Amino acid sequence: GVCFSDLVGVTFFRLHERPEEEPHILLECDSGVLDAIQKHLKLYKIRRKVNIAPCLDLSLWAVVPGERAGDITSSFAKCADQAVILTPDPRTEVMGWRLITKKGANLSEIIPGSHIGNIQDYHRHRYKQGIPEGVKDLPPGVALPLESNLAYMNGISFTKGCYIGQELTARTHHVGVIRKRLLPVHFSAPLPEDGIPEGAEILTESGKSAGKFRAGGGEVGIALLRLANINEPLCLNIAGNKVKLTARIPEWWPKPTSK
Amino acid sequence: GSWCPAPLCRGRALQRIPPGAACAVGRPPRWASSFSQSGPTASDPSEGQVFLSESCVKRLLEITEGSEFLRLQVEGGGCSGFQYKFSLDTVINPDDRQGQRGGARVVVDVDSLAFVKGSMVDFSQELIRSSFQVVSNPQVEKGCSCGTSFSVKF
């Protein structure tokens, strides 16, 4: 994961294998910002000799191991050359692998024993793990890199030097306290029919503000919550109805070191 | 001729061109835009101009040899999104615009000129460093404290 000043959560894949080769990089982004990203890159390109173009002939897949997958990485090695990219998801192990193929490629040849799943199951998996992706989860200009857990997902370099927002990001990371983070939440039934709007206020039992809902599907989602409140029972008010929810810390977050 | 790297030009060895043959191979330079300190003289004034301070002129006369000139470019990068890059160069390209004051020459390509038109190039000597700087850029929204990076108003 990477962030541009407004856009958070764009992933880079390097195609060229050695530093001497001409750099050839694939960039994965939400299809809704395809134009915005190209405009953004071209704005800062100025005179650099860089070609920026959408890869309409490629398909992007997430390869998520099922419960009984065991160690499938050994079978990857044999078929990897049929894929354009097959690499562990750079964000976290729980997201499995990222696979990029030519459109129309036969996936069961590339990943034997795999089957194509439902996109809604992919999103559920993400929300259960608290992994934001795309502009719905990370609204441009609203989502902040550290609160979005980008530092936990290898999305921020603290050694690369100047970029827009670098000073604030570095200072907060090293010295500041991050009081709110995007966390996975689980709703108890019954759920409102029309879903839960982005920005809906989440409250503690005593009515204090604990954060805001961001996005989700069904009984799972992610919310920006005050870390001080996540172990309490929480709720939302939707059209006069109270909806209860609980939050949890994802297992893949780094464990705090005891001092 | 002999190959000789110009001091401020990163990674680019430049051939010294004998005086009198100041322009590189290819088409003759476009002298269409001429920056000047007082009043516009450019034949295409919408492209903009850059002004040179006295200290800039003085410094350039001290350090340039032969056909060398100061090149100003704008690149993406830095803490505010864009950054200025100064170098010494001897090669003029068709999309360059150039101007002079008191015998000192500054060249800006047309894409970079869009970001710096109306600015002044100064040579500032401070305790922390001496360097060429772009000052009073009317298009800058905010600049960084070291003067290298900036963002623009749109």
Interface residues (C-beta under 8 A of the other chain):
Chain A: S5 L43 Y44 K45 I46 R47 R48 C162 Y163 I164 Q166 E167
Chain B: Q73 V74 E75 G76 G77 G78 C79 S80 G81 F82 D109 D111 S112 F115 C144 S149 S151
